[in-house]
Amino acid sequence: MREASRARFRRSSRCAACLNSGMSEAADLRAPHDPSDLRDPRDPREAREHPEVERSQHRVAESEDVPGGIGRAANEEFRVDLERIRFSPYFGRLSAVTQVVPQTGVGPVMHNRLTHSLKVSAVARVIATNLAAQAARHEAYVRGEAVEDDATGAIVSRLGGCDSTVAQAAAHAHDLGHPPFGHLGERVLDRIARERLGLAEGFEGNAQTFRILTALDTLGRDFPGLNLTAATRSSVLKYPWTRGEWVGVDAVRAPVEDRPRGVGLDPENGAEKFSAYAVDAEQMEEARAAFPAIGEGAQTVECAVMDLADDIAYAVHDLDDFTRAGVLQQAAVARELQAWSADAADLDAAPRSALEAEWRRPGRSLELLWRRLRTKDGWIADRDVFGSAVQRVSDELADELLAAPYDGGIASERAVSDFTRRWIERLRSSIVVEDDPHLRGGHVRLGRQAWHEVAVLKFVHAHFVLERPNLAQAQRGQARVLEELVLGYEAWLTDPYDAQRAPRGLLEWVEESTEQLFRLQSERPELVHGDISEAGLVRQGRARAILDFVSSFTDQQAVSSFAAMTRGALAPDVPGVFDL
């Protein structure tokens, strides 16, 4: 299967597309042979999926290796991974994909998916470096070079270690699979794929990220993907299962509190969040085999670090945007938080139906949040600690940061920066490492107090930003853009008179995706869901390719393509990620 897969991906389009990006490694094809690229690494975490004959442009020469430097002594294999991701056009594309708030020109540049990823990387680097230092102290004790052991370091070492470069690579890559318009686009593509295109697995941003790294992106070589090490591939598997693994698993077989975070409770459609499509499941299994101490469904240490850093950056850094854009109103935020604190006892006794009927009244939505946390995460949720978290957010966000309207001046900027600095430091210093964690927790997680504080900060995002009526109106338009694009490409590809004029890259992806599905049905039929007839597999392969294509657009590319396809407006050639 592996050789056939390699042969399928030896398409000239991939090399040509990568050359068009201006950021490929195609120039390496004639570089001198580097024996180190072919060596069999002693550490399985450094293993790459495909052997490399050409020297990588990101690998330093032997003469550049210095003790304690950036050469092989500091694990250059992982550094190569990080640079390959940085040079990827999929990574560059993120600069034109909205994070939450559109770039309206209010104050400094607003966050986009690229700046968010860079900040996640910065947070992840510090957390990972601290854990790596603890592991080093433990290893020094084992060698007899230190008189005291480090208990946390012992756990990190047993689990496979923690490399700060791998954590940074994971942070850089974690949002590569986000389609145009962020999480809204993800939901729209998933719904259309399952309801209109017959693709049972639908679309999932995390699974798309893994697919980009292992199949869609290219080095200009004769194999698919970026050919990253097992450690880096595993580090992006936040939800290490396929959607189909949870089909038919109801609440009787696995109550919600006994399911890994992200699975959800939908026995008909399977997991809500997942990190690999069925056609990429073998690559997921191969990468995770390098970490035998990591249990089924659990994240590697570097993956957990990235996940935490993402939560921290989302919970805190995005508040910069909301404050500068003026979408967080002090009075409304303060009313909600203070009402819950003042009426906590009465709210605790209120029936859920009454809370849901009056969710707009201050305090009610926050009480509903608490009940969701208690239901799903009773292993860590505590009402008293939740109350303390509400009070801290109320004091430092509602009563301090939002007390004076943001006006773009020096004082406003200092207030925002000071709030961000204090909260980032507080959260990233509240890390807990466990050898035998709760199923919904993970080996590396936030401490109880910080966990509740992040939950409250995320509530502020959702309740006061994402649920705004004016945002909903714009999102309906964005949803229409994506729906029309996907269905338009489906109609184009099934047009017997005009299908061959569809974008070449899309046509080749259709061929490859279809071949993958037929091979999977032949060799691992248990992974294939939906219509498995010949016509059904052809339809699913076409749908997967369309999703791969449309999800690679930037926000503006999606809008321009929509205009060209629906109104015949003059526009550049139909874009893709490699046309940036």
Rosetta blueprint (number, residue, H / E / L):
1 M L
2 R H
3 E H
4 A H
5 S H
6 R H
7 A H
8 R H
9 F L
10 R L
11 R L
12 S H
13 S H
14 R H
15 C H
16 A H
17 A H
18 C H
19 L H
20 N H
21 S H
22 G L
23 M L
24 S L
25 E L
26 A H
27 A H
28 D H
29 L H
30 R H
31 A L
32 P L
33 H L
34 D L
35 P H
36 S H
37 D H
38 L H
39 R L
40 D L
41 P L
42 R L
43 D L
44 P H
45 R H
46 E H
47 A L
48 R E
49 E L
50 H L
51 P L
52 E L
53 V L
54 E L
55 R L
56 S L
57 Q L
58 H L
59 R L
60 V L
61 A L
62 E H
63 S H
64 E H
65 D L
66 V L
67 P L
68 G L
69 G L
70 I L
71 G L
72 R H
73 A H
74 A H
75 N L
76 E H
77 E H
78 F H
79 R H
80 V H
81 D H
82 L H
83 E H
84 R H
85 I H
86 R H
87 F L
88 S L
89 P H
90 Y H
91 F H
92 G H
93 R H
94 L H
95 S H
96 A H
97 V L
98 T E
99 Q L
100 V L
101 V L
102 P L
103 Q L
104 T L
105 G L
106 V L
107 G L
108 P L
109 V L
110 M L
111 H L
112 N E
113 R H
114 L H
115 T H
116 H H
117 S H
118 L H
119 K H
120 V H
121 S H
122 A H
123 V H
124 A H
125 R H
126 V H
127 I H
128 A H
129 T H
130 N H
131 L H
132 A H
133 A H
134 Q H
135 A H
136 A H
137 R H
138 H H
139 E H
140 A H
141 Y H
142 V H
143 R L
144 G L
145 E L
146 A L
147 V L
148 E L
149 D L
150 D L
151 A H
152 T H
153 G H
154 A H
155 I H
156 V H
157 S H
158 R H
159 L L
160 G L
161 G L
162 C L
163 D L
164 S H
165 T H
166 V H
167 A H
168 Q H
169 A H
170 A H
171 A H
172 H H
173 A H
174 H L
175 D L
176 L L
177 G L
178 H L
179 P L
180 P L
181 F L
182 G H
183 H H
184 L H
185 G H
186 E H
187 R H
188 V H
189 L H
190 D H
191 R H
192 I H
193 A H
194 R H
195 E H
196 R L
197 L L
198 G L
199 L L
200 A L
201 E L
202 G L
203 F L
204 E L
205 G H
206 N H
207 A H
208 Q H
209 T H
210 F H
211 R H
212 I H
213 L H
214 T H
215 A H
216 L H
217 D L
218 T L
219 L L
220 G L
221 R L
222 D L
223 F L
224 P L
225 G L
226 L L
227 N L
228 L L
229 T E
230 A H
231 A H
232 T H
233 R H
234 S H
235 S H
236 V L
237 L L
238 K L
239 Y L
240 P L
241 W L
242 T L
243 R H
244 G H
245 E H
246 W H
247 V L
248 G L
249 V L
250 D L
251 A L
252 V L
253 R L
254 A L
255 P L
256 V H
257 E H
258 D H
259 R L
260 P L
261 R L
262 G L
263 V L
264 G L
265 L L
266 D L
267 P L
268 E L
269 N L
270 G L
271 A L
272 E L
273 K L
274 F L
275 S L
276 A L
277 Y L
278 A H
279 V H
280 D H
281 A H
282 E H
283 Q H
284 M H
285 E H
286 E H
287 A H
288 R H
289 A L
290 A L
291 F L
292 P L
293 A L
294 I L
295 G L
296 E L
297 G L
298 A L
299 Q L
300 T L
301 V H
302 E H
303 C H
304 A H
305 V H
306 M H
307 D H
308 L H
309 A H
310 D H
311 D H
312 I H
313 A H
314 Y H
315 A H
316 V H
317 H H
318 D H
319 L H
320 D H
321 D H
322 F H
323 T H
324 R H
325 A H
326 G L
327 V L
328 L L
329 Q L
330 Q H
331 A H
332 A H
333 V H
334 A H
335 R H
336 E H
337 L H
338 Q H
339 A H
340 W H
341 S H
342 A H
343 D L
344 A H
345 A H
346 D H
347 L H
348 D H
349 A H
350 A L
351 P L
352 R H
353 S H
354 A H
355 L H
356 E H
357 A H
358 E L
359 W L
360 R L
361 R L
362 P L
363 G L
364 R H
365 S H
366 L H
367 E H
368 L H
369 L H
370 W H
371 R H
372 R H
373 L H
374 R H
375 T H
376 K H
377 D L
378 G L
379 W L
380 I L
381 A L
382 D L
383 R H
384 D H
385 V H
386 F H
387 G H
388 S H
389 A H
390 V H
391 Q H
392 R H
393 V H
394 S H
395 D H
396 E H
397 L H
398 A H
399 D H
400 E H
401 L H
402 L L
403 A L
404 A L
405 P L
406 Y L
407 D L
408 G L
409 G L
410 I H
411 A H
412 S H
413 E H
414 R H
415 A H
416 V H
417 S H
418 D H
419 F H
420 T H
421 R H
422 R H
423 W H
424 I H
425 E H
426 R H
427 L H
428 R H
429 S L
430 S L
431 I E
432 V E
433 V E
434 E L
435 D L
436 D L
437 P L
438 H L
439 L L
440 R L
441 G L
442 G L
443 H L
444 V E
445 R E
446 L E
447 G L
448 R H
449 Q H
450 A H
451 W H
452 H H
453 E H
454 V H
455 A H
456 V H
457 L H
458 K H
459 F H
460 V H
461 H H
462 A H
463 H H
464 F H
465 V H
466 L H
467 E L
468 R L
469 P H
470 N H
471 L H
472 A H
473 Q H
474 A H
475 Q H
476 R H
477 G H
478 Q H
479 A H
480 R H
481 V H
482 L H
483 E H
484 E H
485 L H
486 V H
487 L H
488 G H
489 Y H
490 E H
491 A H
492 W H
493 L H
494 T L
495 D L
496 P L
497 Y L
498 D L
499 A H
500 Q H
501 R H
502 A L
503 P L
504 R H
505 G H
506 L H
507 L H
508 E H
509 W H
510 V H
511 E H
512 E H
513 S H
514 T H
515 E H
516 Q H
517 L H
518 F H
519 R H
520 L H
521 Q H
522 S H
523 E H
524 R L
525 P H
526 E H
527 L H
528 V L
529 H L
530 G L
531 D L
532 I L
533 S L
534 E H
535 A H
536 G H
537 L H
538 V H
539 R H
540 Q H
541 G H
542 R H
543 A H
544 R H
545 A H
546 I H
547 L H
548 D H
549 F H
550 V H
551 S L
552 S L
553 F L
554 T L
555 D H
556 Q H
557 Q H
558 A H
559 V H
560 S H
561 S H
562 F H
563 A H
564 A H
565 M H
566 T H
567 R H
568 G L
569 A L
570 L L
571 A L
572 P L
573 D L
574 V L
575 P L
576 G L
577 V H
578 F H
579 D H
580 L L
